[in-house]
Amino acid sequence: MKAPTPRDPSPARRGLSICARGLAAAAVLALAAGCATGPNANPADPFEPFNRGVFKFNDSVDEAVLKPVAGAYRRTLPSFVRTGVNNFFGNLSDVWNFANSVLQLNLRHSADNFMRIPVNTVFGLGGLLDVATEAGIERHPEDFGQTLGRWGVPSGPYVVLPLLGPSNVRDGSALLVDRKGDLLNQIDDIPWRNSMYVLRVVDTRANFLRASELLGEAALDKYSFTRDAYLQRRRSEIHNGDLPNDGN
């Protein structure tokens, strides 16, 4: 690993650079929202026509690629192997969960997320077994978008991101920081890192196969149902289930 030189940016400067890129992305998304706003727009979804187009594209990709691959993955691998894969990626995510819990000054979530890491890494065979959950140590999923929301940054308009799905201006821009905090992003070997990304995507999609089938059967308008469910769930996550009355 190359030793830092005096010309290397400091951690603080790198952090400022990340935040600046996040704000720039937020500005671009906000500009797009303003351009697509119509007189009959839903206040929570001011550029719905654009979002519906992206949603349709994502749905097509899912039906053509992700869903078949996830189905084959589920049929081919035994359940204990899939559970091990899911636990492994969950253990990696606990590191970023812990970092965001600290940034939110949430002591209980910080303690739980911190304890999960050594317990599952040491006693769970590198995270393949979720010993922490069995021991009553709860996982608290956190990301930088939630951290910004906890500190009062408004969500902004609802957006559907290509391939990534439901989001909003705040959370979409926060993905730049989340990527930096993703341990998979620290793998130097690009083919190996990309393989891990693909495996995680397929494993995640496989976990929602039945739910997506039920959604397709039950929802009259899958787009609206997905949007409303996302917005409600996101508000609950940011406020830890204690929803305010101000609509943010």
Residue, then its C-alpha position, 0 to 999 in steps of 0.5 A: m500500500k503506498a505511503p501517504t505523501p504530504r500532497d495526499p488530501s487529509p481525511a477532513r478534506r476528503g470528507l468535505s469533497i464527498c459532501a460537496r459531491g453529494l450536495a452537487a448531486a442533490a442540486v441536479l436531482a432538485l433541478a430535474a424535479g423542478c423541470a418535471t413539475g406539472p400543475n397536477a403533480n402529487p406534492a410527494d412526487p412532483f415529477e411522477p411522469f419521469n419517475r414512472g418511466v424509470f420505474k418501468f425501465n427498472d421493472s423491465v430489467d428486473e423481469a428480464v435479468l434479476k428475477p430469473v437469476a435470483g430464481a435460479y440462485r434460490r433453486t440451485l443453492p441450499s437454504f443454509v448456503r443462502t442464509g450464510v451468504n445473507n449473514f455474511f453481507g449483513n455482518l459487513s453492513d453492520v460496520w456502516n450501520f455502527a458508523n451512522s448510529v454514532l453520527q446520529l448520537n444514538l447510543r443504544h443503536s451504536a452499542d447494538n451495532f458495534m457488539r454485533i460485529p465482533v460477536n458474528t465475526v469471531f463466533g459466527l465464522g466470519g459472519l456466516l452465522d448470525v450469532a448476535t441475533e440469536a443472542g438478542i443483539e438487534r441489528h439497526p440498519e442505518d445509512f447516511g441518508q437516515t443520518l442526514g434526516r435525523w439532523g433535519v435535512p429535508s427529504g426533497p422530492y421522491v425520485v426513482l433511480p435507474l437500477l437502484g429504485p425508490s429514493n429521494v433527493r437527500d437519500g440519492s445524494a447520500l448514496l455517494v457517501d454510503r458507497k465510501g462506507d461500503l466495505l466491498n468498495q475497499i476491495d482492491d481486486i476489481p473482478w473480485r469486488n464486482s463479483m461480490y457486488v453481483l452476489r449481494v444484488v442477487d442474494t438481496r433480490a432472491n429474498f424478495l421473490r415472493a414479496s414481489e410476486l404478491l405485489g404484482e398480484a395485489a397492487l392495482d398500480k404497482y408504481s403508486f403502491t411502491r412509492d407510498a410504501y417506500l415513503q412511509r417506511r423511510r419516514s419510520e426508519i429515520h424517526n425510529g418509528d416515532l413519526p412526527n406530525d409535520g409530514n417530514 
